[in-house]
Amino acid sequence: MRSCRWPVTQENMATVMMPVQRGESAARPGSYADLTPDWTHAEVSTGTTIMAVEFDGGVVIGADSRTTTGAYIANRVTDKLTPIHDRIYCCRSGSAADTQAIADAVAYQLGFHSIELDEPPLVHTAASLFKEMCYKYREDLTAGIIVAGWDSRKGGQVYSVPMGGMMVHQPFSIGGSGSSYIYGFVDSSYKKGMTKEECLTFTANAVALAMERDGSSGGVIRLAAITEGGVERKVILGNELPRFNIG
């Protein structure tokens, strides 16, 4: 049995392996560029829908799980809810590499800060560290962060740190590419004083709606409720997502 139907010669190997030279057309038949998909050169993006909501006694955070590289889905079950400390999490949107590096750096600094104080850190402190790093490297980073958690001083808190390094304390916050589709929904549905269960439902519905419209959002919905008692996590699988009549 022959192992190769196409005879391997020096000319054939040169046709397949020869890279495109500067000034030559990338569309040259048989060139190396023809064998390389466009997405291999694209940045890995968490491209995303993220959300956080305050309630009396804690916060609820949620996100989709799709990571894209251009038009290619690099990971469909990414965890975009990243722990920074025991009761402080961040939701990441933007460049996967940038947001992971920032989260690791802030978690490292916050750990030392907690050791020095001999007590758990404040959510505001964590958000301030994100703000300083995102502002200092604003020309180099593509990162939109939501910081949420619970501390003994102010309870549940949500801080938005968009690209550029601004920091805003909000009762709820949304971010990522899918957020532009759900501003009307969250503005009309949010009610002050919601319970934890109401916040979980509110967040799940909002993220599910964004996933219906946004091509860069998808996969499963990851949720977490952060209170004085700790962190409760939940995953809503694809066949369990809230369904809506989409026109």
Secondary structure, 3 states (H helix, E strand, C coil): CCCCCCCCCHHHHHHHHCCCCCCCCCCCCCCHHHHCCHHHHCCEECCCCEEEEEECCEEEEEECCCEEECCEEEECCCCCEEEEECCEEEEEEEEHHHHHHHHHHHHHHHHHHHHHHCCCCCHHHHHHHHHHHHHHCCCCCCEEEEEEEEECCCEEEEEEECCCCCCEECCEEEECHHHHHCHHHHHHHCCCCCCHHHHHHHHHHHHHHHHHHCCCCCCCEEEEEEECCEEEEEEECHHHCCCCCCC
